[in-house]
Amino acid sequence: MRIAATHVFSVPARVLMDVMDEDALEDRLAEASGMQREVIEMYEKDGIRHKRVRCRPKRNVPSFMKALVGGRQLEYDELNRTDLEGGVIEWWVEPPVFPERLVVKGITRVTEHPDGSQRVLEGEVGVKVRLLGGRIEKLICDDFHKSYDVAADRLRAYIRDTRR
């Protein structure tokens, strides 16, 4: 399944690229997304910023997925590889169970816009689990669309509060 989202922000593209990786923003995003978000690793090398965030949803795993995660709380790592000058973020998810059966990945482009900058996300979700794959894909996509607009609003508020 394809996922996509576009949002405009009031700061230049390069500023937005840095703001999206600020620690204080993570707290606001965690609240907006209904999950714990912990930055495990972040470093820059040769103009590329690498970031790993451990994500733990604060809700219970749907009953039809419990057998797949072995009764554990659902968690996954979200990884970003950000080309700071090019304004391109490659991102993907690494789950702790069945990584060969789950693909959540995409590209986010940050470009200049008359009102500041524009962030365009395009990605894909694929789940290779017999009988349940489509249902899990739909759950992931629905969650993405619900939380990404809320996260964009939190990011706008954060920019408004910190970039006067």
N, C-alpha and C positions, 0 to 999 in steps of 0.2 A: 504494500500500500504506500502511496505517496503522501508526504506531508509537506505543507508549505505555509509560510507566514511572512508578511511584510509590515514593518513598522517604521515610523519617522520619529526622529528625536531632534531636540533643539540645539545640539552641539555638533561641531565638525566631526567628520568621520574618525580622524586619528584620536580625538579626545574620547569618543564613544568606545573605541577599541580598548583604551586604558580603563575607562570607567567600568566596563563590563567585567573586569578582573579585580576590582577593588574588594578587599575583605569585608568592608562595611556593607556592601551591596549584597553579599552572600546571605546575611541575616534577613534582609528584606525579601530576597528571593525564596529563602526557605519558608518563610511565613506565607508567602503568596502561593507556593507550590504544594503546601501541606506535607512537606518532608524535611527531614534533617539533611543538611548539606554541609559537608566538611571537606575543606580543601586539603588534600593529602600531599600534593606536590605542585609546585609552580616554579618554573625557571625560564630564563631566556638564553638562547644560544643562536648566534648568527642571524639576528633579526626575527627569530621564531620564538614565540612564547608557548611553552608546553604547560598544560594544566590538567590535573586529575582531581576530580571531586567525587567523594563517596556520597551516594544518595540513598536514603532510607525513608520510604514512604511511611507516614504516620498512621496509615490505615491498615486494616487487616487484608491479607491476601484473599482474593475471591475464592470461594470454595472449589471451583473447577480447576484452579491452578495449584492448590495445596500439594497435591501429589508430585507436581513438577519441581517444586522448591524444597521438597522433603520436610515440610512442616516448619521450616525456618522463616524468619522474617525476611521479606523481600528486600534486597539491596543490590546495588549495581554501581559501577564506576562510570562516570561520564568523563571522557577525555577530549581535550581540545588541542589542536595544533594551529596556532594563530600566526599568520604572516602579517606582521604589524604594518609594514609599508604597503603591501598589496591589498590589505583590507579583506583578507580571506581567512575564514576559520573552517578548518576541517574538524568535524566532531564525530564521535562514535561512542557507543555504550559497550562496556564489557561486563557481562553478568557473571556471577560466581558459579552458576550451574548451567549446563548445556550451552556453552558459548557457541558451539558449532550449529546450534539450531535457532539462534536469535541474531538478527541483523537490525540494528538501529543506527543509522549513520546519515551524514549529509554534509552540506557545504552552506556556510553563511557568508554572505558578501555584505560589506559595509562600504557605502559610497556616499559621496557628497550629494546633497539635496538642497533645493532652494530654501527650505526651512531648517537646515542643519545637516542631518545625515539620514540615510535610509539603511535599514537592515533587512535583508531578504534571505530567508532560510528556505532551503529545499532539501528534502531528505526522503528516506525510505525506511519502511518497517517491514520486516519479513520474519515469520515464525514458522519453522518447519517441525510441527508437532501434529501427528496424525489426529484428525477429528477436531482438535482444539485450536489449531494454528490460526485460522481465520478469526476466531472469537478473541484470541489473545491480541492479534494485530489490531482489531477494532478497539479493544480496551486501551491499548497503548496510544493509538491515534486519537481517540476521544479525549484521553487524559492530556495529551500534548496540546490539542486545540483549546481545551478549557484553561489550562495553566499558562500557556504562552502569551495570550493576550493580557492576562492578569499580571504576569511577570513584566511585560512591556510597560504596563501602567506603573508598576513599582519602580521600574528603571527610570521612567520619566519623572516620577516624584523624587527619586534619589538625585537625579540631575538638577532638578529645580531646587532642592534643599542644599546641595553642595557646590553648585556652579553658578553663583549669582554674579 
